């Protein structure tokens, strides 16, 4: 990965974060009676503020992405058997899903949150992993699911403490979409041909 590719990935990621955050927040506010009579200048200020927040989400997701790449590199050098690291990632992904249920059960979140959020996150992650595998190899299944589940949740930990489902979705969805974009671009940036046998633990 050279500087030009990194700058392109970073720029696109923060742009995606801004767009997703603006669209999501505007759609929510359209149903807010307090915003129906807001002047155009007020809406413009609101959109700009949401865009800046979304860019922050994108930058945060990018930091998490490179943190995972570093973790993956170190782990592959420690575990001599590649499938050991893959198994650990699978266990950690499952553990994080259970932790989500623990964090949200019997809290200020809606009652269905403790099972709906982990299930939705797992289903969406399996979809991303399926797309990843279709472009690389079967070895990308578990690493991709781990990245989409564990890293996204790690980046969203502060909002789990709010007890507000709208705040959770407001932050978690842009982060998830940014992470999905990055993991789907990784093998293209590294020049891995479709169908090549990628290293199982690298999610390339």
Beta strands, then each sheet from edge to edge (+ up, - down):
end
